[in-house]
Amino acid sequence: MATFQRARSAEQRAERRRAILDTAVAMLAEMPAGRLTLNELSRRAGLAKSNVLRYFESREEILLELLDAAVAAWLNEVTTGLDGDGGARAATAERATRLSSALAASLAARPMLCDLISAQAAVLEHNVSLPVVLRHRHRLTHHVAALARLIRRHLPELAAPDADWLAGTIVMVTGSLWAHANPSGAVRAAYEADASIAALRIDFADRLQTTLTVLIAGLLTRRR
């Protein structure tokens, strides 16, 4: 391992933090967030664990930083796709279907994001300080508000409170469905061994799209 040299300037600190985050991203392409350890991250980054902790207070803070960045990137992608689809004049039902399909497909295409969302409340928001939680939650609030605005642009029939509720619920439903669609090896083996429980197996993208379609339809019906 190379001799550690402390970053002196703000630019050097930012560069060191980015190198650690990039290493974590590479690891998450190989394993779920729950298996990423600070020891292995430190080894791959070429730093002692104590040196990584100069830049992040815990493994969970690193993963929360990645979650925040991944949500922002996803929102940018799905906003560009929906705003450019030319379907603004379509009937309400068609726009609702297009919205739920686009959201589900774009989330399914980002497994790292879905995995981090599924771990957020149960894992990532533990072992972190109050300032880290406040920073993360403020960012999350900003992202959910941006998603609500996107929803209303494509479904102005929804009241603002309903769009806010739907945006927050999309995050929670995504995390729950991802966990159930990607069970442990033991559960997958059980599905293969016993056909009577195989019906519990779900396809993430399909179940998410159906769930969002039903939620949107219910909100529109209640509004009417």
Secondary structure, DSSP 4 states (H G I P E B T S, - for coil): -PPP----SHHHHHHHHHHHHHHHHHHHTTS-GGG--HHHHHHHHTS-HHHHTTT-SSHHHHHHHHHHHHHHHHHHHHHHHHHTS--TTS-HHHHHHHHHHHHHHHHHT-HHHHHHHHHIIIIITSS--HHHHHHHHHHHHHHHHHHHHHHHHH-TTS-HHHHHHHHHHHHHHHHHHHHHHS--HHHHHHHHH-GGGGGG---HHHHHHHHHHHHHHHHHHHH-
